Amino acid sequence: MKTFCGRANPTTGSMEWLEEGEDYDYHQEIARSRYADMLHDKDRNVKYYQGIRAAVSRVKERGEKAIVLDIGTGTGLLSMMAASAGADFCYAIEVFKPMANAAVKIVEKNGFSDKIKVINKHSTEVTVGPDGDMQCRANILVTELFDTELIGEGALPTYEHAHKYLVQEGCEAVPHRATVYVQLVESRRMWSWKKLFPIRVEAEDGEKILVPPSEMENCPGVPSVCDIQLNQMPSSDFSTLSDVVTMFSVDFSKPVQSASTYYRVQLEPVKSGKAQIVLSWWDIDMDPSGLINCTMAPYWVKPTSALQWRDHWMQCVYFLPREEPVLQGEKLYLTACRDEYSVWYNLQKARAAEEEHKADVGVESPVCRCRAHLLWNRPRFGELNDQNRTLQYIKALGKVLKTDSVCLCISDGSLLPVLAHYLGAKQVQCMQSSRIDLYHPHELWQAFLKANHLEDKIKIIEARPELLKPSHLEDKKISVLVGEPFFTTSLLPWHNLYFWYARTAVSTHLARNVTVLPQSASLHMMVVEFQDLWRIRSPCGTCEGFDVQTMDDMIKDSLNFRESKEAEPHPLWEYPCKSLSEPREVLTFDFTKTVPEHCLSTEGSVELLRKGKSHGAVLWMEYHLTADISVSTGLMQLPNEKGNCEWNPHCKQAVYFFSSVIESEILSDPTAVTYAINFDTKTGEIAMDFKL
Ligand code: SAH
């Protein structure tokens, strides 16, 4: 069987559908899965084990047989815990076939085949009865079906069904309950992920202020969850306006309702300020007493000694529909609305809320009306709101623009054309071709230009670079070609080199003395030791005494299947690391020339300056706007003496994990790392190889 996989082509900036073998999807799923991370989550594993032991004991004390239903067994871990704790029989349900197969192997290897039956089905397809998948209903329900938002992986409908058809009334559940907590905060940094702030430009004829269109001001945004490693957000970047409040809980031992509903709590701000953001996390009590608790609370809420790093469960950032000024001690109501899979929030002053209560609460999920939230994701909003960054572009544009400049901008949803206009370019055009058919960027652009009375000043060209005609440019040649560059289809840092391909495609339209901004780009590389991120690719061996090496081997196979010698994107501001080598510029790309026919490659070695575990290499791009102005999408400054790094907060960097992490070989301290890096100009991809 073949499947089609969407992949952006960095030479065309377009999504392409590639035919892949059946295995491709599954290897992707395994290679990029969070199974390894879950198995490394000691706190989670220990508490599940304690909770399962306690539940089995309670059932046994009642003189009953302990029959366990483990929904979403994955490696079979929780069923093996139950069997070890004395459960009489376990039904381990797993919908994902490769995982169900792995569970069978792991269960067998650990000697539990007679106690655990692995069933490769979705739980809602499981049958009970003498000829069914399960002989009888279970009296212990064990699951781990939670995501950062708790319910995003479908826990509620799964529980609802299980209580109706698969477990006995009054069953034990591990976890027993989940509780969702919230805290109201003001944070310019996080608010800048949702809203475009006015942008100030000092032009020769005075200050100009670029404002977003009104539709954007009042737009509720998109419902997708914003999950981050909140522990990496310094306390100076937000201000808490309320105490931590319990928003809602779910008792998993009783029938669960998945239908849409809402929960409302009263709040009194502890401080006056602008309510913008609701931070949220949850905890699970593994037993009814609440003594076995596994919490995702961030650092300011719990002692650092209790912090367990994990990537499969983080914290949520919810954006209120609009900013609300609040006063200390004032009465407020916070409403959490949810459907089966997602949660969103509303804040109201007491009086408005009481009036509304009489009517009915609006439980419609947020839908972006302004289109900006479809075109720009949250980090992109943050990037566009970054005044320092904008200032670099303004300075650079100021250097290259002249009053007779004919300027063309190639970048997705970029504000550069407006900046170029304010800074005095005679004619400004921007290319807004829909390379992705999901939305129409030109409509957002039109609204944007209208809000700033620039409709007749900036021309939108709805064509792809290779289809550009002299008539699009009013028969003029381009004297300044600009780009950030930024393209929505880019996954890895070098995919924005699509700008170079577009520049090549429009070559015949460029004036002989054209200025290209950025004039060049460079690829940078540094060897690092991660504080925690290494865990997601590192083998686990045994987990709470159970041999899960089969899983390790499976992940290794999948990593080697296709993605070998490839890097993966991670936003490193969320994943601290220590630099072990100097940062090294490894390749440069000259935008004043066209993309060459031949590949660009380099080889070399970097010395390791600091002691530490070489987990991998980080790669990022820097854009040289002019000879003396550069912007970095990776390292923001040189690492300090200890090797601590500050990363661009808006961008993902590329991480290449060394095979020693994947194989868990113990290496005697290497002193240098050799590398070979190749940019294939035909595909726009970079392949790399490292040796320790
Ligand atoms: N229980 C394991 C794995 C948890 S990951 C552990 O704790 O380590 C969740 C797993 O549940 C995934 O493998 C997913 O494929 C599976 N899953 C999710 N919902 C399911 C459902 N309703 N029926 C069967 N499997 C499900």
Boltz pocket constraint, residues with backbone or C-beta under 6 A from the ligand:
constraints:
  - pocket:
      binder: B
      contacts: [[A, 38], [A, 39], [A, 71], [A, 72], [A, 73], [A, 74], [A, 75], [A, 76], [A, 77], [A, 78], [A, 93], [A, 94], [A, 95], [A, 96], [A, 99], [A, 121], [A, 122], [A, 123], [A, 124], [A, 143], [A, 144], [A, 145], [A, 153], [A, 154], [A, 158]]
      max_distance: 6.0
